[in-house]
Amino acid sequence: MAFFEATHLQKRFGDQVVLEDITLSFEADQLSGIMGPNGAGKSTCFNVLTGHYRPDGGSVVFDGKDITGLEPRKIAGLGIARSFQIMTLFDEFSAIDNIMIALRGTVTRAFNPLYDLPGDSTTMDKAADVLAKVGLKGRELEMAVNLPYGERRALEIGVALASEPRLLFLDEPTQGLGVDGTARLADLIGELKQSYSIVIIEHDMKFLFKLADKISVIHWGQVITEGSPDELRANEWVQESQLGEAASC
């Protein structure tokens, strides 16, 4: 059995079928990608895989444990972390405070950082190590709201890494980034994939083809094809679709 496996997933909203018999698998120590055109069902699939939507059919298994329909916090407790397409940082706190909040496991803004944030040197050192890992060494005391957009993306990934996940899901990490920011993020994730199992949903096909070991293509709520970047470049459907230009890069 694969490290993470979703089988025959279905999801509908009222009469609209968004996911229809989706089957996906992700292996440990690999970077897996999910791609497809707008409206293909990628985001819904991602939310089902990470517990934010309950599937109407099918199953999700992580490392041999059935996690179908579990609440996101319970899934996180099993070692799965995710970022979001829309960033969810604590803008009023510094970069290192954001990491320390994640280390503490705080999920509410109703706390006073003077009293509730862990202040021991071990925790601060660990938070600083996480920031260094995502390229933010020297930015520890910068307020999150003042960080450039690309660094905010890196900080959000750091927040996800603070829990030391066994599997990291990244939702559209290049959203809003320019060419230079996307290149820097590709370098960062290329380094992270040496230490983490990662799944990325992404609209930037060049970005995904550069990084992924395996890519699953979703269209109209179904998995159309999957394989390595080289295999997808040779795939007739990919060549004839709007994804073909990116696949040829």
C-alpha positions in Angstrom: 0.0 0.0 0.0 1.2 3.5 -0.8 2.2 5.9 2.0 -1.0 8.0 1.3 -3.8 6.6 -0.8 -7.3 7.9 -1.8 -9.6 5.5 -3.5 -12.8 6.2 -5.4 -13.3 9.6 -3.9 -16.6 11.4 -4.6 -17.7 14.8 -3.7 -20.8 16.8 -4.7 -22.3 20.1 -3.7 -26.0 19.8 -4.2 -26.6 18.5 -7.7 -23.1 19.4 -8.9 -20.6 16.5 -9.0 -17.2 18.0 -8.4 -15.2 14.8 -7.8 -16.2 11.6 -9.5 -14.3 8.4 -8.6 -10.9 9.9 -7.9 -8.1 7.5 -7.0 -4.7 8.9 -6.1 -1.6 7.6 -4.3 1.5 9.3 -3.0 4.7 7.6 -2.0 7.0 8.5 0.9 10.1 10.5 0.2 8.8 11.8 -3.1 7.3 15.1 -4.3 3.9 14.4 -5.9 1.9 16.9 -7.9 -1.8 17.5 -8.7 -2.5 19.6 -11.7 -5.3 20.5 -14.1 -7.1 23.4 -15.7 -9.2 25.8 -13.7 -12.5 24.2 -12.5 -11.0 20.7 -12.8 -11.7 19.9 -9.1 -8.1 20.2 -7.8 -8.9 22.4 -4.8 -11.9 20.3 -3.8 -9.8 17.2 -4.0 -7.1 18.8 -1.9 -9.6 19.8 0.7 -11.0 16.3 0.8 -7.5 14.8 1.1 -6.7 17.0 4.1 -10.0 16.7 5.9 -11.5 20.1 5.2 -14.3 18.5 3.2 -15.9 15.2 4.0 -16.1 12.9 0.9 -19.5 11.6 -0.2 -17.9 8.3 -1.1 -14.5 6.6 -1.2 -11.7 6.3 1.4 -8.5 8.1 2.4 -5.7 6.0 4.0 -2.5 7.5 5.5 0.3 5.0 6.4 -2.2 2.2 6.8 -4.7 4.2 8.9 -8.1 5.1 7.5 -8.5 8.8 7.9 -11.6 9.2 5.8 -13.8 12.0 7.3 -11.4 12.8 10.2 -11.4 16.4 11.4 -8.4 18.5 10.1 -6.9 18.8 13.6 -6.9 15.0 14.0 -5.3 14.5 10.6 -2.7 17.1 11.6 -2.0 15.1 14.8 -1.1 12.1 12.6 1.7 14.0 11.0 0.0 15.8 8.0 0.5 19.5 7.5 -0.8 21.9 4.8 -0.5 25.4 3.6 -3.4 27.3 2.0 -3.8 29.1 -1.3 -4.8 32.2 0.8 -2.2 32.8 3.4 -3.1 32.4 7.1 -0.3 34.2 8.9 -0.5 36.2 12.1 0.4 39.5 10.5 0.6 41.4 13.8 3.4 39.2 15.1 7.0 38.7 14.0 8.2 35.9 11.8 9.7 33.9 14.7 6.5 34.5 16.7 4.5 32.9 13.9 6.7 29.8 14.1 6.5 29.7 17.9 2.7 29.9 17.7 2.8 26.9 15.4 5.2 25.0 17.7 2.8 25.7 20.6 -0.1 24.4 18.6 -2.2 27.5 19.1 -5.2 27.8 16.8 -6.8 30.9 18.0 -5.9 34.6 18.1 -7.4 35.0 21.5 -4.1 34.9 23.4 -1.5 37.3 24.7 2.0 36.6 23.3 3.7 38.1 26.3 2.2 35.3 28.4 1.1 32.5 26.1 4.0 32.1 23.7 6.7 29.6 24.8 9.8 31.6 25.9 12.4 29.0 26.6 15.6 29.1 24.6 15.1 25.6 23.3 11.8 26.5 21.6 13.2 29.8 20.3 16.2 27.9 18.9 13.9 25.5 17.2 11.8 28.3 15.7 15.0 30.0 14.4 16.1 26.7 12.8 12.8 26.4 11.0 13.1 30.0 9.7 16.6 29.2 8.5 15.3 26.1 6.7 12.9 28.2 4.7 15.5 30.9 3.9 14.4 33.5 6.5 17.5 33.5 8.7 18.1 37.1 9.8 14.4 38.0 9.4 13.3 36.6 12.8 12.1 39.9 14.3 10.5 41.3 11.1 6.7 41.7 11.5 5.0 39.2 9.2 2.9 42.0 7.6 6.1 43.8 6.5 7.7 40.8 4.8 7.8 40.8 1.0 5.2 38.5 -0.6 7.7 35.8 -1.5 9.0 35.7 2.1 5.5 35.5 3.4 5.0 32.4 1.3 8.2 31.0 2.7 7.1 31.8 6.3 3.8 30.0 5.7 5.7 26.9 4.6 7.8 27.3 7.8 4.6 27.4 9.9 3.6 24.1 8.3 7.0 22.6 8.9 7.0 23.5 12.6 4.9 20.5 13.4 7.6 18.2 11.9 5.1 16.7 9.4 5.5 13.3 7.9 3.6 14.5 4.8 3.4 18.2 3.7 0.6 19.4 1.4 1.1 22.8 -0.3 -1.8 24.5 -2.0 -0.9 26.7 -4.9 2.4 27.9 -3.4 3.2 30.1 -6.4 0.0 32.0 -6.2 0.7 35.7 -6.6 4.4 35.3 -7.1 6.4 36.8 -10.1 9.0 35.0 -12.1 11.8 35.7 -9.6 9.7 34.8 -6.6 8.6 31.5 -8.3 12.2 30.7 -9.1 13.3 31.2 -5.4 10.4 29.2 -4.2 11.3 26.4 -6.6 14.8 26.4 -5.1 13.4 26.2 -1.6 11.0 23.4 -2.3 13.7 21.6 -4.2 15.8 21.6 -1.0 12.8 20.6 1.2 12.0 17.6 -0.9 15.3 16.1 0.2 13.9 15.8 3.7 10.1 15.7 3.4 7.4 13.9 1.6 5.4 16.6 -0.3 2.2 16.9 -2.3 1.6 20.1 -4.3 -1.5 21.3 -6.1 -0.3 23.9 -8.6 -1.5 25.9 -11.6 2.0 26.7 -12.7 2.9 23.7 -14.8 6.5 24.6 -15.4 7.1 24.9 -11.7 5.5 21.4 -11.1 7.3 19.7 -14.0 10.6 21.0 -12.6 10.1 19.6 -9.1 7.7 16.6 -9.1 8.6 12.9 -9.2 5.0 12.0 -10.1 2.1 14.2 -11.3 -1.6 13.4 -11.4 -3.8 15.3 -13.9 -7.3 16.0 -12.9 -10.0 17.2 -15.3 -13.8 17.4 -14.8 -13.4 15.7 -11.4 -11.5 12.7 -12.6 -7.9 11.6 -12.8 -7.2 11.7 -16.6 -3.6 10.5 -16.4 -0.6 10.3 -14.1 3.1 9.7 -14.3 6.5 11.2 -14.2 7.1 14.6 -15.9 8.8 12.8 -18.8 5.8 10.4 -19.2 3.4 13.3 -19.2 5.4 15.1 -21.8 4.8 12.1 -24.1 1.1 11.7 -23.2 -1.2 12.4 -26.1 -3.9 13.9 -24.0 -1.5 16.3 -22.3 0.1 17.3 -25.6 -3.4 18.1 -27.1 -4.7 20.0 -24.0 -3.9 23.5 -22.8 -1.3 21.8 -20.5 0.8 20.8 -23.5 2.8 24.0 -23.8 3.9 23.8 -20.1 4.6 20.1 -20.5 7.0 20.7 -23.3 9.1 23.1 -21.3 
